[in-house]
């Protein structure tokens, strides 16, 4: 039996079962409309059971030796490697990811688990001096308890695991709510992996549910101390407000409107390659994608010709074809929203240098020129295979244009003068920016996160360890203290 056939249930307290909710979710292949699986959805009672299971299992996890915890997490990587082709097929069928995208995502997942596997032996404390005679100050790094994770549909395997694995490695219980369009890749597949490696029952729970039924119940539940959310800025803002109301910490990885800047001295063909990769990987459904390519006026025409030529050669269609670069968007709503934004931009004066057809959920590449910063498209996140190519006259203008957006996630600068690029990068309001590279970068030990409307907090490496733990001060008075009364 394939993995896929076993992943259509809730995973609560170590048991695979139907949810108690009123609705059934059909999990649909966005390319051909095939129904992959059906879920009986979870309700608030299921969520309560999941959080209680995580809290109870966390106590058992506390008693597991740190080295044993590390080995268990490492086994998750081995399980993924042993079942990699099946996982690739799930990514292709459930979210329309190409084979290239699937390999890329699985590589990221394995890297983040390997890093998380080091966390159990990095729960270091400190002994600090005191101004009080005879006092020893001990500072312990401890798990927060239970972490709630809400993941998106675009890179669901990785963006779920990016919080789940570090939270487990730091000693916490976890309840994961995947996006309703990717309940397997972003949810039950992860439960299956950790079940197979022998984690305590209940330590990881997956609830596939509907916000219309549970409301804010996943966030407001009294057990989780941290909510890690990846998704839109609008939803992230709401989650942050609900979390704050209930004295919880929210870690937010939100949207982007990244600019890739091409200076007049750039290696143009290389910059084109980076810019195309930065826009069209996974159909542009990546928060770090380069929505805007800002090109110096002296090289604009040549760059545009090379860019359109390369984009025109990208294969579009069936994501199961190994040569396909651009597959389907996740659903028809995303297609409709994207095309409405494109049509609005054209009415405002944007000129298509390339405008492909729409076939179902597959959108052929769209390259817009003549876009100005006062157009609505210039400040929006484009979650699809469309891009704005814009011209600038000076470094100052490029920096101003790059910053004229409410987002601040990623970016890139192309120049032969590396220090010139680095100095420019310091002035661009983003959490991450890359010199002579693409805008899409994520590494297991480097701080990842955004500024402005692109999020709160940092993940990966030591930053994930810090986000999913807290510090506890225990003092020991070795000799009697003199009190004033």
C-alpha positions in Angstrom: 0.0 0.0 0.0 1.3 3.4 -0.9 1.9 6.1 1.8 -0.8 8.3 0.1 -3.6 5.8 0.8 -3.0 5.9 4.5 -2.9 9.6 5.1 -6.6 10.7 4.8 -7.2 10.8 8.6 -6.6 13.1 11.5 -3.6 12.1 13.6 -4.5 12.7 17.3 -2.8 11.2 20.3 -1.0 8.6 18.2 -4.2 7.4 16.5 -5.4 7.8 12.9 -9.1 8.6 13.0 -11.8 10.7 11.4 -12.5 14.2 12.7 -15.7 14.9 14.5 -16.5 18.0 12.4 -19.6 18.3 10.2 -17.7 18.8 6.9 -15.8 16.6 4.5 -12.8 18.0 2.7 -12.0 16.8 -0.8 -8.2 17.0 -1.5 -8.0 17.9 -5.2 -5.1 17.7 -7.7 -4.9 21.3 -9.0 -3.6 20.2 -12.4 -6.3 17.6 -13.5 -9.0 17.9 -10.8 -8.5 14.4 -9.5 -9.8 13.8 -6.0 -6.7 12.5 -4.1 -8.3 11.9 -0.7 -11.3 12.9 1.5 -11.0 14.0 5.1 -13.7 14.1 7.7 -12.7 17.4 9.2 -11.7 18.2 12.8 -13.8 20.3 15.1 -13.0 22.2 18.4 -13.3 18.9 20.3 -10.6 17.4 18.2 -8.4 20.4 18.6 -8.8 20.2 22.4 -7.9 16.5 22.3 -4.8 17.2 20.2 -3.5 19.9 22.4 -4.1 17.9 25.6 -2.3 14.9 24.0 0.7 17.1 23.1 0.9 18.5 26.6 0.8 15.0 28.1 3.3 13.5 25.7 5.7 16.4 26.3 6.1 15.2 29.9 7.2 11.8 28.5 9.5 13.5 26.0 11.2 15.4 28.9 12.4 12.0 30.2 14.0 10.9 27.0 17.8 11.2 26.9 19.0 14.1 24.7 21.1 11.8 22.5 18.1 9.5 22.0 16.0 12.4 20.9 18.6 13.4 18.4 18.8 9.9 16.9 15.0 9.8 16.6 15.0 13.0 14.6 17.8 11.8 12.4 15.8 8.7 11.6 13.2 10.9 10.1 15.7 11.9 7.4 16.4 8.3 6.6 12.7 7.6 6.3 12.3 10.4 3.8 15.2 9.2 1.8 13.8 5.6 1.7 10.4 6.9 0.5 11.6 9.9 -1.6 9.9 8.9 -4.9 6.5 8.5 -3.2 6.9 11.8 -1.5 7.8 13.5 -4.8 4.6 12.0 -6.3 2.5 13.4 -3.4 4.0 16.9 -3.9 3.3 16.7 -7.6 -0.3 15.4 -7.2 -1.5 17.5 -4.2 0.0 20.9 -4.9 1.0 20.8 -8.6 4.7 21.1 -7.8 7.1 20.1 -10.6 9.6 17.3 -10.0 12.3 20.0 -9.8 10.3 21.8 -7.1 9.8 18.5 -5.2 13.5 17.7 -5.1 14.2 21.3 -4.0 11.6 21.1 -1.2 12.6 17.7 0.0 16.2 18.8 0.2 15.2 21.7 2.4 13.2 19.4 4.7 16.1 17.0 5.2 18.4 19.9 6.0 16.1 21.5 8.6 15.5 18.1 10.3 19.3 17.5 10.5 19.7 20.9 12.2 16.8 20.3 14.6 18.3 16.9 15.5 21.2 18.9 17.1 18.8 20.9 19.4 18.4 18.3 22.2 22.2 18.5 22.9 22.2 22.3 22.6 19.8 23.1 25.5 22.6 25.0 27.3 22.2 27.0 30.4 24.4 29.4 32.3 25.6 30.0 35.9 25.8 33.7 36.5 27.3 35.7 39.4 25.2 37.6 41.9 25.7 40.7 43.9 24.2 38.8 46.9 26.7 36.9 49.0 26.5 33.1 48.7 24.0 33.1 45.8 24.4 31.0 42.7 22.2 32.0 39.7 21.4 29.2 37.3 19.8 30.0 34.0 18.1 27.0 32.3 16.9 26.8 28.7 13.7 24.8 28.7 10.9 24.0 26.2 8.0 26.3 26.1 5.6 23.3 26.3 3.3 23.0 23.3 3.6 24.8 19.9 0.8 25.3 17.5 1.9 25.4 13.8 -0.2 26.7 10.9 1.3 26.1 7.5 0.5 27.3 3.9 -0.1 25.6 0.6 2.9 26.6 -1.4 5.8 24.8 0.2 3.8 22.8 2.8 6.2 20.0 3.5 9.1 22.3 4.2 7.2 25.2 5.8 5.4 22.8 8.2 8.7 21.0 9.0 10.5 24.3 9.4 8.6 24.8 12.7 7.6 21.3 13.6 11.1 19.7 13.7 12.8 22.5 15.6 9.9 22.6 18.1 10.2 18.9 18.7 14.0 19.1 18.9 13.7 21.8 21.5 11.6 19.5 23.6 8.0 20.6 22.9 4.8 18.9 21.9 3.3 20.0 18.6 -0.1 20.4 17.0 0.0 21.1 13.3 -2.8 22.5 11.2 -2.0 22.3 7.5 -3.6 24.4 4.8 -6.8 22.8 3.6 -5.4 22.5 0.0 -2.4 20.6 1.2 -3.5 18.5 4.2 -1.2 15.6 3.3 2.0 17.2 2.2 1.8 19.8 4.9 0.3 17.6 7.6 -0.5 13.9 7.7 2.7 13.0 5.8 4.7 14.7 8.6 2.7 12.8 11.2 3.5 9.5 9.4 7.2 10.3 9.3 7.4 10.9 13.0 5.2 8.0 13.8 7.5 5.7 11.9 10.6 6.9 13.8 9.0 6.2 17.2 8.2 9.5 18.8 6.0 9.2 21.9 2.3 9.0 21.0 0.7 12.4 21.1 3.9 14.4 20.8 3.0 15.4 17.2 -0.7 15.8 16.3 -2.2 16.9 12.9 -5.7 18.4 12.7 -7.2 19.0 9.2 -10.0 21.5 9.9 -12.0 24.4 8.6 -11.7 27.9 10.0 -15.4 28.4 9.4 -16.1 25.7 12.0 -13.3 26.4 14.6 -12.9 30.2 14.3 -9.9 31.3 16.4 -10.0 28.1 18.5 -6.7 26.8 17.3 -4.9 30.0 18.4 -6.9 30.9 21.5 -6.8 27.4 23.1 -5.2 27.7 26.5 -2.5 25.1 26.1 -0.1 26.3 23.3 2.3 29.0 24.4 3.7 29.7 20.9 1.9 29.9 17.5 4.0 29.6 14.4 2.2 30.8 11.3 3.3 31.0 7.7 0.9 32.6 5.3 -0.6 36.0 4.2 0.1 39.2 6.1 -3.6 39.8 6.6 -4.2 36.5 8.3 -0.9 36.8 10.2 -2.0 40.2 11.6 -5.2 38.6 12.9 -3.3 35.7 14.5 -0.9 38.0 16.2 -3.7 40.0 17.7 -5.5 36.9 19.0 -2.3 35.4 20.3 -1.4 38.7 22.1 -4.8 38.8 23.7 -4.2 35.4 25.2 -0.6 36.1 26.2 1.0 33.9 23.6 3.9 34.5 21.3 3.3 34.6 17.6 6.1 33.7 15.1 5.0 35.0 11.7 6.5 34.2 8.3 4.4 36.3 6.0 4.2 37.6 2.4 6.7 39.5 0.3 7.1 41.8 -2.7 10.8 41.3 -3.3 12.9 43.4 -5.7 15.8 42.0 -7.7 18.0 45.0 -8.7 20.2 44.8 -11.7 22.9 47.6 -11.8 24.5 48.8 -15.0 27.7 46.8 -14.4 26.0 43.4 -13.8 26.7 40.2 -15.7 23.4 40.5 -17.6 22.9 36.9 -18.7 23.7 35.7 -15.2 21.3 38.3 -13.7 18.6 37.1 -16.2 19.1 33.5 -15.0 18.8 34.5 -11.4 15.8 36.7 -12.0 13.9 34.0 -13.9 14.6 31.5 -11.2 13.5 34.0 -8.6 10.2 34.6 -10.2 9.0 31.4 -11.9 10.0 28.6 -9.4 6.9 26.9 -8.3 4.8 29.2 -10.6 5.8 32.2 -8.5 4.0 30.8 -5.4 6.9 31.6 -3.0 6.9 34.5 -0.5 10.5 35.3 -1.5 9.8 35.4 -5.2 11.0 38.5 -7.1 7.8 40.3 -8.0 9.7 43.3 -9.3 12.9 43.3 -11.3 14.5 46.7 -11.2 17.0 47.3 -14.0 19.3 50.3 -14.6 18.1 52.3 -17.7 21.5 51.8 -19.5 21.0 48.0 -19.7 17.2 47.8 -19.5 16.4 47.1 -23.2 19.1 44.4 -23.5 18.1 42.8 -20.2 14.4 42.8 -21.2 15.2 41.1 -24.5 17.3 38.4 -22.8 14.7 37.9 -20.0 11.7 37.5 -22.4 13.7 35.1 -24.5 14.5 32.9 -21.5 11.0 33.0 -20.1 9.5 32.2 -23.5 11.4 28.9 -23.5 10.1 27.7 -20.1 8.0 24.6 -20.4 4.5 25.0 -19.0 2.0 22.3 -18.2 1.9 18.9 -16.5 4.0 19.0 -13.3 4.7 15.3 -13.6 6.7 15.9 -16.8 10.4 16.2 -15.7 10.9 19.1 -18.2 8.1 21.2 -16.9 9.1 24.4 -15.1 5.7 26.0 -14.6 2.8 23.9 -13.4 -0.6 24.9 -12.1 -1.6 27.4 -9.4 -3.2 25.8 -6.4 -6.8 26.6 -7.3 -9.0 28.7 -9.5 -9.4 31.4 -6.9 -5.7 32.1 -7.1 -5.9 32.2 -10.9 -8.8 34.6 -10.8 -7.1 37.0 -8.3 -3.9 37.0 -10.3 -5.5 37.8 -13.6 -7.6 40.5 -12.0 -4.4 42.2 -10.7 -2.8 41.8 -14.2 -5.8 43.3 -15.9 -6.0 46.2 -13.5 -2.3 46.9 -14.1 -2.8 46.9 -17.9 -5.7 49.4 -17.5 -3.4 51.6 -15.4 -0.8 51.6 -18.2 1.4 48.5 -17.9 2.4 47.0 -21.2 2.8 43.2 -21.5 6.1 42.2 -23.1 4.8 38.6 -22.8 1.3 37.4 -21.9 0.5 33.8 -22.0 -2.8 32.0 -22.0 -4.7 30.7 -19.0 -5.6 27.0 -19.2 -7.5 25.8 -16.2 -5.2 26.4 -13.2 -2.2 26.7 -15.5 -1.1 30.3 -16.2 1.5 30.8 -18.9 4.2 33.5 -18.0 3.3 37.2 -17.9 6.0 39.8 -18.2 4.9 43.4 -17.6 6.8 46.6 -18.6 5.9 50.2 -18.1 5.0 49.6 -14.4 5.4 52.6 -12.2 5.6 52.7 -8.4 2.2 54.4 -8.1 0.4 51.4 -9.8 -1.3 49.0 -7.4 0.6 46.0 -8.8 3.9 47.5 -7.7 3.1 47.2 -4.0 1.2 43.8 -4.1 2.5 40.3 -3.7 2.0 38.4 -7.0 1.5 34.8 -6.1 1.8 33.5 -9.7 3.9 33.4 -12.8 3.8 37.2 -13.5 6.5 39.8 -13.0 7.1 43.6 -13.3 10.2 44.7 -15.1 10.9 48.3 -14.0 13.6 50.9 -14.9 15.7 53.1 -12.7 18.3 55.9 -13.3 20.4 55.8 -10.1 21.2 53.8 -7.0 19.2 56.2 -4.9 16.1 55.7 -7.1 16.6 51.9 -7.0 16.7 51.9 -3.2 13.6 54.1 -3.0 11.7 51.9 -5.4 12.7 48.7 -3.6 11.5 50.1 -0.3 8.2 51.5 -1.7 6.2 48.5 -0.4 4.7 47.4 2.9 6.6 44.2 2.7 10.3 43.5 3.6 11.2 39.9 3.2 13.9 39.2 0.6 15.7 40.8 -2.3 18.8 40.6 -4.5 21.3 43.0 -6.1 23.4 42.2 -9.2 26.7 44.0 -9.7 30.3 43.2 -10.4 31.3 45.5 -7.4 30.5 43.3 -4.4 31.0 46.0 -1.8 28.9 48.4 -3.7 26.1 45.8 -3.6 26.6 45.1 0.1 26.4 48.8 0.9 23.2 49.2 -1.1 21.8 46.1 0.6 22.1 47.7 4.0 19.7 50.4 3.0 17.0 48.1 1.7 14.3 47.4 4.2 14.3 43.6 4.2 15.1 40.8 6.5 17.2 39.1 3.9 19.0 40.2 0.7 21.5 38.5 -1.6 24.3 39.8 -3.7 24.7 38.2 -7.2 22.1 35.6 -6.4 18.4 35.0 -6.5 15.8 36.2 -4.0 14.9 32.6 -3.1 17.3 31.4 -0.4 16.7 29.5 2.8 19.5 27.8 4.7 19.2 25.6 7.9 21.6 27.7 10.1 21.0 31.2 8.9 18.4 33.5 10.4 15.3 33.6 8.2 12.5 36.2 8.6 11.1 39.5 7.4 10.6 43.2 8.3 7.5 45.3 8.1 4.5 43.4 6.9 6.6 40.3 6.1 6.7 38.9 9.6 7.9 38.8 13.2 10.7 36.7 14.6 13.4 34.6 13.0 13.7 30.9 12.3 16.5 28.4 11.4 19.6 27.5 13.5 20.1 29.1 16.9 17.2 31.4 16.2 14.7 28.6 16.0 16.2 27.1 19.2 15.6 30.5 20.9 12.1 30.9 19.5 10.8 27.5 20.7 12.4 27.7 24.2 12.3 30.0 27.2 14.8 30.8 30.0 14.2 29.9 33.6 16.1 31.5 36.4 16.7 29.3 39.5 18.8 30.8 42.2 20.4 28.8 45.0 21.3 30.6 48.3 24.2 28.6 49.6 24.5 30.6 52.9 22.0 32.4 54.9 21.1 35.8 53.5 20.6 38.9 55.7 17.1 40.3 55.3 16.4 43.9 56.2 13.5 42.9 58.6 
